[in-house]
Amino acid sequence: MKFLPYGRQTIEDDDIAAVAEALRGDFLTTGPLVGEFEQAFAAKVGASHAVCCNSGTAALHLATLALGLSEGDVAIVPAVTFLATANAVRYVGAEVEFADVDPRSGLMTPQTLEAALARAASRGKVRAILPVHLKGVPCDMPAIAAIAEKQGLDVVEDAAHALGTVYGGLQVGANAHARMTAFSIHPVKTMTCGEGGIVTTEDAKLAAALRRFRSHGMQADPSQGPWYYEMVEPGFNYRLPDINCALGLSQLKKLERFITRRAELVAVYDWLLPRLVPFVLPPARPADAHPAWHLYAVQIDFERAGVTRAHLMTALREDGIGTQVHYIPVPRQPYYRDRYGEGSFPGADAYYASTLSLPLFPAMKDSDVERVVSALAKRLGLK
């Protein structure tokens, strides 16, 4: 019986060949494949500029640096996200104000954003909003952008889960409602570079700042000599090697296929799960969105089912099925709890208490989904 992890990369022979060709080339890093990958990625999501880096976390950090966030500033971050969204704000010395989320979707809403903005005024000057598209499901960006515009705030979309997601006919990454969008290209994401991140923007000045901060803060000045560069302020070594970009270019050609297969698997889950209602609910999604599904995170009434989440995860693992929890609310982490206090996040707490991510990756077969749902039903005593 094969083990089904909650997510994994799909690497094929042409991906391996692309990396091997890069290894035989003149550049392993900071070579021509970086620019090629950035141009191809920008074209894919409909952006004017794309700047790649070595992780999704670095992408978020570069975005906060490019915006000039610093001590005394505040950014709004949803309570349910990976640590990196909030940490990127703290890296530059700014403070975080957490917004609660919808208990079904796990997403920041216009209402929870406005409540967070009202609280944030006492913490400093609010400068930015970082909405997160969780599982591939988008936030209500038109409404969030309208609030941001009214208050003169910058928006950076955290699209680590949402490469390929479309809402209202708009592609995530085209920045119709944001200054920048940050992506992750980690192995369990829609496509992978092995490890990596990308920031897209329509602003040429922001793109230049992202590139400068990506490489130690250096800026070349050919008028002073072909070797000459200056560092006005420190940056970081966040470069993405050509080897990774070679894999990214190969994977990018398959993005639609990966997205389509994930959607097919989600459809099988959606078809099978109703027999487990009300113990298990499928992930919520807006009617006008076409998510590029990164996670299939169901909600389970563990109390009603008479089982703990830890027991269920262990039992499913014995059945060869891996699961995961996305995520522990960030304001419940010791660092943020000590810094800001407990706070009240009933939506985030309710979402966290019930969420469980089931296996979802392109190499799965429909029969694998059937196996997962059958095992889930059995372990919940519903069979």
Buried (B, 14 or more C-beta within 10 A) or exposed (E): EEEBEBBBBBBEEEBEEBBEEBEEBEBBEEBEBBEBBBEBBBEBBBBBBBBBBBBBBBBBBBBBBBBEBEEEBBBBBBBBBBBBBBBBBBBBEBBBBBBBBBBBBBBBBBBBBBBBBEBBEEBBEBBBBBBBBBBBBBBBBEBBBEBBEEEEBBBBBBBBBBBBBBBBEBBBBBBBBBBBBBBBBBBBBBBBBBBBBBBBBBBEEBBBBBBBBBBBBBBEEEEEEEEEBEEEEEBBEBBBBBBBBBBBBBBBBBBEEBBEBBBBBBEBBBBBBEEBEEBBBBBBBBEEBBBBBBBBBBBBBBEEBEBEBEEBBEBBEEBBBBBBBBBBBBBBBEEBBEEBEEBEBEBBBBBBBBBBBBBBBBEBEBEBBBBBBEBBBEBBEEE
